[in-house]
Amino acid sequence: MAGQCAGGQFIGRQRELKSLRADIERAGLDTLSGRKEPRARVLLVAGRPGSGRSALAGELAKGLAGDYPGGALRARLVQPGGAAVPTERTARDLLGAMGVTPSPGADEDELTGMVRDALAERRCLLLLDDARDAEQVDPLIPDDPGCLVIAVAQGPLTGIPDVRPCTVGGMDPKSAIELLGRFTGEVRITVDPQAAESLVELCGGQPAAMVLVGGWLAARPNTSVADAAKRLRGLPDDPEQPVGVRPLAKAFQLVHDSLSAPAARMLRLLVMAPAGLVDPNTASALAGCSFADAGLALEDFAALGLLRTSDGMPDEPREPDEAGESGGELYEVPGCLAALLHEAMTEHDRPAEIQLARARMLERTVRQLQACRAVTEPEGSDARRRLAGLPRTLRFSGPGAAEAWLLARRHALSAAARLAVADGELDTLARRLIAALVRALVAHRGPESAAPELYELHGLVLDMAERRGLHREQAAALLNLADLDVQMGRTDAALLRYRSALDAGRRANDPYAIGRAMESVAGAYQELEDWERAADWYGRALSQRLARGELADEARLYGRLGAVHIYAGRYGDALRGWRAAAAGYRRLGDMPGHARALSEVARVQEYAGRPREALRTCEEAVACARHAGDVRLQAALQLRLADTLDRLGDPTAARLHRTAAEELLETKAPGLRNP
């Protein structure tokens, strides 16, 4: 919520700000006892949602930003629905904000350790907003005493030593009336100051409630402050709500009931916006209205204090202006209103309507992601032609605009995927959404940079496939997750997933998944240097390919078997494997593959102490590469041939072959001399 900020200006709370700044300089318990402070100082801003606690913390951070050259980072620890954000996800977001790529699939301890290590290298300010408990905050506290943590919570953070609390209640009457006057103008306050004081009292001095009432009055210039107080007083209290929540609930009801039926319905549905972020595309999909009407409605909601523009902390990277393409202005649903919006939606909207609105929103997101990826395709491609047929509001002017949109909304897009999977009744949409998001991330960021996000998305697919008994999708997700585990060096974990993928592939009777899983199991054992098991599993995969007559895969697997036998020192088996691979490539007409396989045969012959045979085989491989026209391969094979001749005691012939290889690289492939 805008809190005690109006028109971009912070109002009141000077006593609290002064106290918080003084706490930064005050000696901690460790200092008083003569010990060095082991961690960063933690300041706590405590208060109910709607009390302006986040605005106060943000104003403090803004004023202190110049003292922390490492910058200011912000993380919200509660989701719009009220559930706590997993610490693992918070750590990933913080690492991303610092330009550190987290390890795909890393657990919470590893990620929070990376956060603390990254923060230890810079003097920075960390704002943790809306913490539910100390367990969310404690793992993220930097070990560097030069850093500062500002935590926002409803109550104390028991368990964090030496935390400095500042409890935020209602605003003082003077500041509260000043805040109200920013919306109503001074005249309406001056003509009836008692009514203004009464209105502030009815709002409990809560900035969020006063912003809503102020916005309502601003939209009605002919309505007096006394009329607003009378209307607010006439609204019934909900006895089931805590007393401290009632002023905000009544102010929300006043604004909600004053909206037209379509606008009120749109407002209620905005609570379903992923990560609480909404733009005209999201709003129009939820409400089933035009893009233009949705944009105007969002502007009106922001003027009423029902939404706030989405911006960052001081020194936090801002997205370029073109990030607004295919979506328009980005707004945020205030956390203090999320529960009230959800309650109103449950009361006024039927479950079938809510489900339809959610499906429309996810479908629109799928189309946006498809457009985001299509813009990276070459001009004239099928994807670009389909892109040209989309509405203008879903298109991007170029890859840069699409990438900026993807970056600005990455948290909302991930949240949309989680929402779709958790729904349980939109699995087809969920699969399409995740597939589109994966393709867009890979197209714009590459598979390595996008690996952390891809790991989470494959995990969502796995959860959905296991819940619905979709064995083919389960096998694919397990294979993708295991591949990422291998990249991160978690080979043992990958091996377990590959075996599970094999079981799922067999249940689905999916030959591709079965063969892929067998090869991957073999590759994992090879990585673990368990040559016996690696050869066994490559043999199983080869038997399946032989039964299906898949010649290219047969040749490749014969080569894999040959390589494993080399590592194990079984040169006879290695020779049979590579000769079979060479024969397979020859039958396929793959001359470069045939040449490479012959080169490996020559290598094994040398290892086996048969240099003359290795020489003849290597000459055959050179001739094959020459016939294939592969200059780089021919040069590499001639260099190997030269090495073999050196070992046979013929330096003159070796020198001739090296010269020929250098001439090939210089004259026919100059760019390949130093690959």
C-alpha positions as CSV (number, residue, x, y, z in Angstrom):
1,M,0.0,0.0,0.0
2,A,1.1,3.5,-0.5
3,G,1.0,3.9,3.2
4,Q,1.9,7.4,4.4
5,C,3.2,8.2,0.9
6,A,1.0,10.5,-1.2
7,G,2.0,11.9,-4.5
8,G,5.5,10.4,-4.1
9,Q,6.1,12.4,-0.8
10,F,6.5,10.6,2.5
11,I,4.4,12.1,5.3
12,G,4.9,11.9,9.1
13,R,6.7,9.1,11.1
14,Q,9.6,11.4,11.8
15,R,9.9,10.1,15.4
16,E,10.0,6.5,14.1
17,L,12.6,7.4,11.5
18,K,14.8,9.1,14.0
19,S,14.6,6.2,16.4
20,L,15.5,3.7,13.7
21,R,18.5,5.7,12.5
22,A,19.7,6.0,16.1
23,D,19.4,2.2,16.5
24,I,21.9,1.8,13.7
25,E,24.6,3.6,15.6
26,R,23.7,2.2,19.0
27,A,26.2,-0.4,20.3
28,G,25.0,-4.0,20.2
29,L,25.1,-6.6,23.0
30,D,28.3,-8.1,21.5
31,T,30.1,-4.7,21.4
32,L,29.1,-3.9,25.0
33,S,30.5,-7.3,26.1
34,G,33.8,-6.6,24.2
35,R,33.2,-9.0,21.4
36,K,33.1,-8.2,17.7
37,E,29.7,-8.2,16.1
38,P,29.4,-11.4,14.1
39,R,26.6,-10.4,11.8
40,A,24.8,-7.4,10.3
41,R,22.5,-5.3,12.5
42,V,18.8,-6.1,12.2
43,L,16.2,-3.4,12.5
44,L,12.5,-4.5,12.9
45,V,9.6,-2.4,11.7
46,A,6.6,-4.1,13.3
47,G,2.9,-3.3,12.7
48,R,-0.3,-4.5,11.2
49,P,-0.8,-4.7,7.4
50,G,-2.0,-1.2,6.4
51,S,-0.2,0.6,9.1
52,G,2.4,2.0,6.7
53,R,5.1,-0.3,8.0
54,S,6.5,-1.1,4.5
55,A,6.4,2.5,3.5
56,L,8.3,3.5,6.6
57,A,10.9,0.8,5.9
58,G,11.2,1.9,2.3
59,E,11.7,5.5,3.3
60,L,14.3,4.5,5.8
61,A,16.1,2.5,3.1
62,K,15.9,5.3,0.7
63,G,17.5,7.7,3.2
64,L,20.3,5.3,4.0
65,A,21.0,4.1,0.5
66,G,24.0,6.5,0.2
67,D,25.7,4.9,3.2
68,Y,25.7,1.4,1.6
69,P,27.7,1.4,-1.6
70,G,26.9,-2.2,-2.3
71,G,23.3,-1.1,-3.0
72,A,19.9,-1.9,-1.6
73,L,18.1,-5.2,-2.1
74,R,14.4,-6.0,-1.4
75,A,12.5,-9.2,-1.0
76,R,8.9,-9.8,-0.1
77,L,8.5,-12.8,2.1
78,V,4.8,-13.4,1.8
79,Q,2.8,-14.3,-1.3
80,P,-0.3,-12.3,-2.3
81,G,-2.5,-15.2,-1.0
82,G,-0.9,-14.9,2.4
83,A,1.4,-18.0,2.3
84,A,5.0,-17.6,3.2
85,V,7.5,-17.5,0.3
86,P,9.9,-20.4,0.6
87,T,13.3,-19.3,1.8
88,E,14.9,-21.1,-1.1
89,R,12.9,-18.9,-3.6
90,T,13.8,-15.7,-1.8
91,A,17.5,-16.7,-1.8
92,R,17.3,-17.3,-5.6
93,D,15.7,-13.9,-6.2
94,L,18.3,-12.1,-4.1
95,L,21.2,-13.9,-5.9
96,G,19.7,-12.9,-9.2
97,A,19.4,-9.3,-8.1
98,M,23.2,-9.4,-7.2
99,G,24.1,-10.9,-10.6
100,V,25.0,-14.3,-9.1
101,T,23.6,-17.3,-10.9
102,P,22.4,-19.8,-8.4
103,S,23.0,-23.5,-8.9
104,P,20.0,-25.3,-10.4
105,G,18.4,-27.6,-7.9
106,A,20.5,-26.3,-5.0
107,D,18.8,-26.8,-1.6
108,E,17.9,-24.1,0.9
109,D,21.1,-24.3,3.0
110,E,23.3,-24.0,-0.1
111,L,21.4,-21.1,-1.5
112,T,21.2,-19.1,1.7
113,G,25.0,-19.7,2.2
114,M,25.5,-18.3,-1.3
115,V,23.5,-15.2,-0.4
116,R,25.5,-14.6,2.8
117,D,28.8,-15.1,0.9
118,A,27.7,-12.7,-1.8
119,L,26.6,-10.1,0.7
120,A,29.9,-10.5,2.7
121,E,31.7,-9.0,-0.3
122,R,29.7,-5.8,-0.4
123,R,28.4,-3.3,2.1
124,C,24.7,-3.3,1.3
125,L,21.2,-2.8,2.8
126,L,18.7,-5.7,2.7
127,L,15.0,-5.0,3.2
128,L,12.9,-8.1,4.0
129,D,9.3,-7.1,3.7
130,D,6.3,-8.8,5.4
131,A,8.2,-11.6,7.3
132,R,6.1,-14.2,8.9
133,D,8.6,-15.4,11.4
134,A,12.3,-15.4,12.3
135,E,12.9,-18.6,10.3
136,Q,12.4,-16.6,7.1
137,V,14.8,-13.9,8.1
138,D,17.6,-15.5,10.1
139,P,19.2,-17.6,7.2
140,L,19.5,-14.4,5.1
141,I,21.3,-12.2,7.6
142,P,24.7,-11.3,6.2
143,D,27.8,-12.3,8.2
144,D,29.3,-8.8,7.5
145,P,28.7,-6.3,10.3
146,G,28.9,-3.6,7.7
147,C,25.6,-4.6,6.2
148,L,22.2,-3.6,7.5
149,V,18.9,-5.7,7.5
150,I,15.6,-4.0,7.8
151,A,12.8,-6.5,8.5
152,V,9.1,-5.8,8.3
153,A,6.8,-8.0,10.3
154,Q,3.5,-8.0,12.2
155,G,5.1,-9.1,15.5
156,P,8.4,-9.7,17.1
157,L,11.0,-11.9,15.5
158,T,11.8,-14.1,18.4
159,G,15.0,-16.0,18.0
160,I,17.1,-13.3,16.3
161,P,19.5,-11.9,18.9
162,D,19.9,-8.1,19.4
163,V,17.1,-7.2,16.9
164,R,16.0,-3.5,17.3
165,P,12.2,-3.3,17.1
166,C,10.2,-0.2,16.1
167,T,6.4,-0.7,16.6
168,V,4.2,1.2,14.1
169,G,0.7,2.2,15.1
170,G,-1.7,4.9,13.9
171,M,-0.3,8.1,12.6
172,D,-0.3,11.2,14.7
173,P,-3.5,13.4,14.0
174,K,-1.5,16.2,12.3
175,S,0.3,13.9,9.9
176,A,-2.8,11.9,9.3
177,I,-4.8,15.0,8.3
178,E,-1.9,16.2,6.1
179,L,-2.0,12.8,4.3
180,L,-5.8,13.1,3.9
181,G,-5.4,16.6,2.5
182,R,-3.1,15.4,-0.2
183,F,-6.2,13.7,-1.8
184,T,-9.0,16.1,-0.8
185,G,-7.2,19.4,-1.1
186,E,-6.8,21.9,1.8
187,V,-10.2,23.6,1.3
188,R,-12.3,20.6,2.3
189,I,-10.1,20.1,5.4
190,T,-10.1,23.7,6.4
191,V,-13.9,24.2,6.2
192,D,-14.6,21.3,8.5
193,P,-11.5,20.3,10.6
194,Q,-13.6,18.4,13.1
195,A,-15.0,16.2,10.3
196,A,-11.4,15.6,9.2
197,E,-10.4,14.6,12.7
198,S,-13.4,12.3,13.0
199,L,-12.5,10.7,9.7
200,V,-9.0,10.1,10.8
201,E,-10.3,8.5,14.0
202,L,-12.7,6.3,12.0
203,C,-9.7,5.1,10.0
204,G,-7.8,4.3,13.1
205,G,-4.9,6.5,11.9
206,Q,-4.1,3.7,9.5
207,P,-2.4,5.2,6.3
208,A,-3.8,2.4,4.1
209,A,-7.4,3.2,5.2
210,M,-6.9,6.9,4.8
211,V,-5.4,6.5,1.3
212,L,-8.5,4.5,0.2
213,V,-10.9,7.1,1.7
214,G,-8.8,9.9,0.4
215,G,-8.8,8.4,-3.1
216,W,-12.6,8.0,-2.9
217,L,-13.0,11.7,-1.9
218,A,-10.6,12.8,-4.7
219,A,-12.8,11.1,-7.2
220,R,-15.8,13.0,-5.8
221,P,-14.8,16.7,-5.6
222,N,-18.3,17.8,-4.5
223,T,-18.5,15.4,-1.6
224,S,-17.5,16.8,1.8
225,V,-15.2,15.2,4.4
226,A,-18.2,15.0,6.7
227,D,-20.2,13.0,4.1
228,A,-17.3,10.5,3.9
229,A,-17.2,10.2,7.7
230,K,-20.9,9.6,7.8
231,R,-20.8,6.9,5.1
232,L,-17.8,5.2,6.8
233,R,-19.6,5.3,10.2
234,G,-22.7,3.8,8.7
235,L,-20.9,0.7,7.4
236,P,-21.3,-2.3,9.7
237,D,-18.4,-3.9,11.6
238,D,-17.6,-7.5,11.0
239,P,-17.5,-9.1,14.5
240,E,-15.3,-11.9,13.2
241,Q,-12.5,-9.5,12.2
242,P,-9.9,-8.3,14.7
243,V,-10.6,-4.8,15.9
244,G,-7.4,-3.5,14.3
245,V,-8.4,-4.8,10.9
246,R,-11.8,-3.2,10.8
247,P,-10.9,0.4,9.8
248,L,-9.2,-0.9,6.6
249,A,-11.9,-3.4,5.9
250,K,-14.6,-0.6,6.1
251,A,-12.6,1.8,3.9
252,F,-12.2,-1.0,1.3
253,Q,-15.9,-1.7,1.4
254,L,-16.6,2.0,0.9
255,V,-14.5,2.1,-2.2
256,H,-15.5,-1.3,-3.5
257,D,-19.3,-0.6,-3.2
258,S,-18.9,2.7,-5.0
259,L,-17.5,1.1,-8.2
260,S,-19.5,0.1,-11.1
261,A,-20.3,-3.7,-11.3
262,P,-17.8,-4.4,-14.1
263,A,-15.1,-2.4,-12.3
264,A,-15.7,-4.0,-9.0
265,R,-15.6,-7.5,-10.6
266,M,-12.3,-6.7,-12.3
267,L,-10.9,-5.4,-9.0
268,R,-11.8,-8.6,-7.2
269,L,-10.4,-10.8,-9.8
270,L,-7.0,-9.0,-9.7
271,V,-6.2,-10.9,-6.5
272,M,-5.5,-13.9,-8.9
273,A,-2.8,-12.0,-10.7
274,P,0.5,-14.1,-10.3
275,A,2.9,-12.6,-7.7
276,G,0.4,-9.8,-7.3
277,L,1.7,-8.1,-10.5
278,V,-0.9,-7.0,-13.0
279,D,-0.9,-5.1,-16.3
280,P,-3.7,-4.3,-18.8
281,N,-3.2,-7.7,-20.6
282,T,-3.6,-9.6,-17.3
283,A,-6.6,-7.5,-16.2
284,S,-8.4,-7.7,-19.6
285,A,-8.0,-11.5,-19.6
286,L,-9.3,-11.8,-16.1
287,A,-12.3,-9.6,-16.7
288,G,-12.9,-10.5,-20.3
289,C,-12.8,-6.9,-21.5
290,S,-10.7,-5.0,-24.0
291,F,-7.1,-4.0,-23.4
292,A,-7.9,-0.3,-23.5
293,D,-10.7,-0.6,-21.0
294,A,-8.5,-2.6,-18.7
295,G,-5.8,0.0,-18.9
296,L,-8.1,2.8,-17.9
297,A,-9.6,0.8,-15.1
298,L,-6.1,0.1,-13.7
299,E,-5.3,3.8,-13.8
300,D,-8.5,4.5,-11.8
301,F,-7.7,1.8,-9.3
302,A,-4.2,3.3,-8.7
303,A,-5.8,6.7,-8.2
304,L,-8.1,5.2,-5.6
305,G,-5.2,3.6,-3.7
306,L,-6.3,0.1,-4.7
307,L,-3.1,-0.5,-6.7
308,R,0.4,0.9,-6.7
309,T,2.8,1.2,-9.6
310,S,5.5,-1.5,-9.5
311,D,8.9,0.0,-8.8
312,G,12.1,-1.1,-7.1
313,M,14.3,-0.1,-4.2
314,P,16.9,2.6,-4.4
315,D,19.9,1.4,-6.5
316,E,17.9,-1.6,-7.6
317,P,18.1,-2.2,-11.4
318,R,15.1,-0.7,-13.2
319,E,13.7,-2.3,-16.3
320,P,13.9,-0.3,-19.6
321,D,10.8,1.5,-20.8
322,E,10.2,-1.1,-23.5
323,A,9.5,-3.7,-20.8
324,G,6.0,-2.4,-20.9
325,E,5.4,-3.8,-24.4
326,S,2.9,-6.6,-24.6
327,G,1.4,-5.6,-21.3
328,G,1.5,-1.9,-20.7
329,E,2.0,-0.3,-17.2
330,L,2.8,-2.8,-14.5
331,Y,1.0,-2.5,-11.2
332,E,1.1,-4.3,-7.9
333,V,-1.8,-5.5,-5.7
334,P,-1.0,-4.2,-2.2
335,G,-0.4,-7.0,0.3
336,C,-2.7,-5.5,2.9
337,L,-5.6,-5.7,0.5
338,A,-5.1,-9.2,-0.8
339,A,-7.1,-10.9,1.9
340,L,-10.0,-8.4,1.5
341,L,-10.0,-8.8,-2.2
342,H,-10.0,-12.6,-1.9
343,E,-12.9,-12.5,0.6
344,A,-14.9,-10.2,-1.7
345,M,-14.3,-12.4,-4.7
346,T,-15.4,-15.5,-2.8
347,E,-18.6,-13.7,-1.7
348,H,-19.6,-12.1,-5.0
349,D,-18.2,-14.4,-7.8
350,R,-19.2,-17.9,-8.6
351,P,-16.5,-20.6,-8.6
352,A,-17.1,-21.4,-12.3
353,E,-16.6,-17.7,-13.2
354,I,-13.4,-17.6,-11.1
355,Q,-12.1,-20.7,-12.8
356,L,-12.9,-19.3,-16.3
357,A,-11.2,-16.0,-15.5
358,R,-8.1,-17.9,-14.3
359,A,-8.1,-20.0,-17.5
360,R,-8.4,-16.8,-19.7
361,M,-5.4,-15.3,-17.9
362,L,-3.2,-18.3,-18.3
363,E,-4.2,-18.7,-21.9
364,R,-3.2,-15.0,-22.5
365,T,0.1,-15.6,-20.8
366,V,0.8,-18.6,-23.1
367,R,0.2,-16.4,-26.2
368,Q,2.5,-13.7,-24.8
369,L,5.2,-16.2,-24.2
370,Q,4.8,-17.7,-27.7
371,A,5.2,-14.1,-29.1
372,C,8.2,-13.5,-26.8
373,R,9.9,-16.5,-28.3
374,A,8.7,-16.0,-31.9
375,V,10.3,-12.6,-32.2
376,T,13.8,-14.3,-31.9
377,E,13.1,-16.4,-35.0
378,P,14.5,-15.2,-38.4
379,E,12.4,-13.0,-40.6
380,G,10.1,-14.9,-42.9
381,S,9.9,-18.0,-40.7
382,D,6.6,-19.6,-39.8
383,A,6.9,-18.3,-36.2
384,R,7.3,-14.7,-37.4
385,R,4.3,-15.1,-39.7
386,R,2.2,-16.3,-36.9
387,L,3.5,-13.5,-34.7
388,A,2.3,-10.9,-37.3
389,G,-1.2,-12.3,-37.0
390,L,-1.4,-11.7,-33.2
391,P,-3.1,-8.6,-31.8
392,R,-0.9,-5.6,-31.5
393,T,-1.0,-5.7,-27.7
394,L,0.6,-9.2,-27.7
395,R,3.4,-8.4,-30.1
396,F,6.9,-7.1,-29.4
397,S,8.9,-4.6,-31.6
398,G,12.0,-6.8,-31.4
399,P,14.0,-9.3,-29.4
400,G,15.3,-6.6,-27.0
401,A,11.7,-5.5,-26.0
402,A,10.7,-9.2,-25.6
403,E,13.7,-9.9,-23.4
404,A,13.0,-6.9,-21.3
405,W,9.4,-7.9,-20.9
406,L,10.5,-11.4,-19.9
407,L,13.0,-10.1,-17.3
408,A,10.5,-7.6,-15.8
409,R,7.8,-10.3,-15.4
410,R,10.0,-13.3,-14.6
411,H,8.6,-13.7,-11.1
412,A,5.0,-13.3,-12.2
413,L,5.6,-15.9,-15.0
414,S,7.1,-18.4,-12.6
415,A,4.2,-17.7,-10.2
416,A,1.7,-18.3,-13.1
417,A,3.3,-21.7,-13.7
418,R,3.0,-22.6,-10.0
419,L,-0.6,-21.4,-10.0
420,A,-1.6,-23.4,-13.0
421,V,-0.1,-26.6,-11.6
422,A,-1.5,-26.1,-8.1
423,D,-5.0,-25.5,-9.6
424,G,-5.3,-29.2,-10.5
425,E,-8.1,-28.6,-13.0
426,L,-6.1,-26.8,-15.7
427,D,-3.3,-29.3,-16.4
428,T,-3.5,-29.0,-20.2
429,L,-3.1,-25.2,-19.8
430,A,-0.3,-25.8,-17.3
431,R,1.7,-28.0,-19.6
432,R,1.3,-25.5,-22.5
433,L,2.3,-22.6,-20.2
434,I,5.4,-24.3,-18.8
435,A,6.5,-25.4,-22.3
436,A,6.1,-21.9,-23.7
437,L,8.0,-20.4,-20.7
438,V,10.8,-22.9,-21.1
439,R,11.2,-22.1,-24.8
440,A,11.1,-18.3,-24.2
441,L,13.7,-18.6,-21.4
442,V,16.0,-20.7,-23.6
443,A,15.6,-18.4,-26.6
444,H,16.5,-15.2,-24.7
445,R,18.8,-16.4,-22.0
446,G,20.3,-19.6,-23.2
447,P,20.0,-23.0,-21.5
448,E,22.9,-22.4,-19.1
449,S,21.8,-18.9,-17.8
450,A,18.2,-20.1,-17.5
451,A,19.0,-23.4,-15.8
452,P,17.8,-22.4,-12.3
453,E,14.4,-21.4,-13.7
454,L,14.3,-24.5,-15.9
455,Y,15.0,-26.7,-12.9
456,E,12.0,-25.3,-11.1
457,L,9.7,-25.7,-14.2
458,H,10.7,-29.3,-14.8
459,G,10.0,-29.9,-11.1
460,L,6.5,-28.5,-11.6
461,V,5.9,-30.8,-14.6
462,L,7.0,-33.7,-12.5
463,D,4.6,-32.9,-9.7
464,M,1.7,-32.6,-12.1
465,A,2.7,-35.8,-14.0
466,E,2.9,-37.8,-10.8
467,R,-0.5,-36.4,-9.6
468,R,-2.2,-37.3,-12.9
469,G,-0.4,-40.5,-13.6
470,L,1.1,-39.2,-16.8
471,H,4.0,-41.5,-17.2
472,R,5.5,-40.1,-20.4
473,E,5.6,-36.6,-19.0
474,Q,7.0,-38.0,-15.8
475,A,9.8,-39.6,-17.6
476,A,10.6,-36.5,-19.6
477,A,10.7,-34.3,-16.5
478,L,12.9,-36.8,-14.6
479,L,15.3,-36.9,-17.6
480,N,15.5,-33.1,-17.8
481,L,16.0,-32.7,-14.0
482,A,18.7,-35.4,-14.0
483,D,20.6,-33.7,-16.9
484,L,20.7,-30.5,-14.9
485,D,21.9,-32.5,-11.8
486,V,24.8,-33.9,-13.9
487,Q,25.8,-30.4,-15.0
488,M,26.0,-29.4,-11.4
489,G,28.1,-32.5,-10.5
490,R,25.3,-34.3,-8.6
491,T,25.8,-37.5,-10.5
492,D,24.5,-39.8,-7.7
493,A,21.2,-37.9,-7.5
494,A,21.0,-37.9,-11.3
495,L,21.5,-41.6,-11.5
496,L,18.5,-42.2,-9.2
497,R,16.4,-39.9,-11.4
498,Y,17.5,-41.6,-14.6
499,R,16.5,-45.0,-13.1
500,S,13.1,-43.5,-12.1
501,A,12.7,-42.1,-15.7
502,L,13.4,-45.6,-17.0
503,D,10.6,-47.0,-14.9
504,A,8.2,-44.3,-16.0
505,G,9.2,-44.8,-19.6
506,R,8.5,-48.5,-19.4
507,R,5.1,-47.8,-17.8
508,A,4.3,-45.4,-20.6
509,N,5.7,-47.9,-23.2
510,D,7.7,-45.0,-24.6
511,P,10.7,-46.4,-26.6
512,Y,12.4,-43.0,-26.8
513,A,12.3,-42.4,-23.0
514,I,13.4,-46.0,-22.4
515,G,16.4,-45.7,-24.7
516,R,17.3,-42.2,-23.5
517,A,17.1,-43.3,-19.9
518,M,19.3,-46.4,-20.5
519,E,22.0,-44.3,-22.2
520,S,21.8,-41.7,-19.4
521,V,22.2,-44.4,-16.7
522,A,25.3,-45.6,-18.6
523,G,26.6,-42.1,-18.9
524,A,26.2,-41.5,-15.2
525,Y,28.1,-44.7,-14.4
526,Q,30.8,-43.6,-16.8
527,E,31.0,-40.3,-15.0
528,L,31.4,-42.2,-11.7
529,E,34.2,-44.3,-13.4
530,D,32.2,-47.5,-12.9
531,W,33.2,-49.0,-16.3
532,E,31.6,-52.4,-15.8
533,R,28.1,-51.0,-15.1
534,A,28.6,-48.3,-17.8
535,A,29.4,-51.0,-20.4
536,D,26.4,-53.1,-19.2
537,W,23.9,-50.3,-19.6
538,Y,25.3,-49.1,-22.9
539,G,24.9,-52.7,-24.0
540,R,21.3,-52.7,-22.9
541,A,20.6,-49.5,-24.8
542,L,22.3,-50.9,-27.9
543,S,20.2,-54.1,-27.8
544,Q,17.0,-51.9,-27.8
545,R,18.3,-49.9,-30.8
546,L,19.3,-53.1,-32.6
547,A,15.8,-54.5,-32.1
548,R,14.2,-51.3,-33.5
549,G,16.7,-51.0,-36.4
550,E,17.8,-47.5,-35.6
551,L,21.1,-47.4,-37.4
552,A,22.4,-44.0,-36.4
553,D,21.8,-44.7,-32.7
554,E,23.4,-48.1,-33.1
555,A,26.6,-46.6,-34.6
556,R,26.7,-44.0,-31.8
557,L,26.3,-46.6,-29.1
558,Y,28.9,-48.9,-30.5
559,G,31.3,-45.9,-30.2
560,R,30.2,-45.3,-26.6
561,L,30.9,-48.9,-25.7
562,G,34.3,-48.7,-27.4
563,A,35.1,-45.6,-25.4
564,V,34.2,-47.2,-22.1
565,H,36.2,-50.3,-22.9
566,I,39.2,-48.1,-23.6
567,Y,38.9,-46.6,-20.1
568,A,38.6,-50.1,-18.6
569,G,41.8,-51.2,-20.5
570,R,39.9,-53.9,-22.6
571,Y,41.4,-53.0,-25.9
572,G,40.0,-56.1,-27.7
573,D,36.4,-55.1,-26.8
574,A,37.2,-51.5,-27.6
575,L,38.4,-52.4,-31.1
576,R,35.2,-54.4,-31.8
577,G,33.1,-51.6,-30.6
578,W,34.8,-48.9,-32.7
579,R,34.9,-51.2,-35.8
580,A,31.2,-51.8,-35.5
581,A,30.7,-48.0,-35.2
582,A,32.8,-47.4,-38.3
583,A,30.8,-50.0,-40.2
584,G,27.5,-48.5,-39.1
585,Y,28.5,-45.0,-40.2
586,R,29.7,-46.4,-43.5
587,R,26.3,-48.0,-44.1
588,L,24.6,-44.7,-43.2
589,G,26.8,-42.9,-45.7
590,D,28.1,-40.7,-42.9
591,M,31.7,-40.2,-44.1
592,P,32.8,-37.8,-41.4
593,G,31.4,-40.2,-38.7
594,H,33.2,-43.1,-40.5
595,A,36.5,-41.2,-40.5
596,R,36.2,-40.3,-36.8
597,A,35.4,-43.9,-35.9
598,L,38.4,-45.2,-37.9
599,S,40.5,-42.6,-36.0
600,E,39.4,-44.1,-32.7
601,V,40.2,-47.6,-34.0
602,A,43.7,-46.4,-34.8
603,R,44.0,-44.9,-31.3
604,V,43.1,-48.3,-29.7
605,Q,45.5,-50.1,-31.9
606,E,48.3,-47.8,-30.7
607,Y,47.3,-48.4,-27.1
608,A,47.3,-52.2,-27.8
609,G,50.9,-52.0,-29.1
610,R,50.1,-52.4,-32.8
611,P,51.5,-49.2,-34.4
612,R,51.7,-50.6,-38.0
613,E,48.0,-51.4,-38.0
614,A,47.3,-48.0,-36.4
615,L,49.2,-46.3,-39.2
616,R,47.2,-48.1,-41.9
617,T,43.9,-47.4,-40.2
618,C,44.9,-43.7,-39.7
619,E,45.7,-43.4,-43.4
620,E,42.3,-44.9,-44.3
621,A,40.7,-42.4,-41.9
622,V,42.5,-39.5,-43.6
623,A,41.4,-40.7,-47.1
624,C,37.8,-40.9,-45.8
625,A,37.9,-37.4,-44.3
626,R,39.3,-36.1,-47.6
627,H,36.5,-37.8,-49.5
628,A,34.0,-36.2,-47.1
629,G,35.4,-32.8,-47.7
630,D,35.9,-32.1,-43.9
631,V,39.0,-30.0,-43.9
632,R,39.3,-29.6,-40.2
633,L,38.9,-33.4,-39.5
634,Q,41.4,-34.2,-42.3
635,A,44.0,-31.9,-40.8
636,A,43.4,-33.3,-37.3
637,L,43.8,-36.9,-38.6
638,Q,47.0,-35.9,-40.5
639,L,48.5,-34.6,-37.3
640,R,47.6,-37.8,-35.5
641,L,49.2,-39.7,-38.4
642,A,52.3,-37.6,-38.0
643,D,52.5,-38.5,-34.3
644,T,52.2,-42.2,-35.2
645,L,55.0,-41.9,-37.8
646,D,57.2,-40.2,-35.1
647,R,56.7,-43.1,-32.8
648,L,57.6,-45.5,-35.7
649,G,60.9,-43.6,-36.3
650,D,60.0,-41.8,-39.5
651,P,60.3,-38.1,-38.7
652,T,60.6,-37.1,-42.4
653,A,57.2,-38.5,-43.3
654,A,55.8,-37.1,-40.0
655,R,57.0,-33.6,-41.0
656,L,55.4,-33.9,-44.4
657,H,52.0,-34.7,-42.8
658,R,52.3,-31.8,-40.3
659,T,53.1,-29.4,-43.1
660,A,50.1,-30.7,-45.1
661,A,47.8,-30.2,-42.1
662,E,49.1,-26.7,-41.6
663,E,48.5,-25.8,-45.2
664,L,45.0,-27.2,-45.0
665,L,44.2,-25.0,-42.1
666,E,45.8,-21.9,-43.6
667,T,44.5,-22.1,-47.2
668,K,41.2,-23.9,-47.0
669,A,40.0,-23.2,-43.5
670,P,42.0,-20.2,-42.2
671,G,39.5,-19.5,-39.4
672,L,40.1,-23.0,-37.9
673,R,43.8,-22.9,-37.3
674,N,43.3,-22.1,-33.6
675,P,39.8,-23.4,-32.9
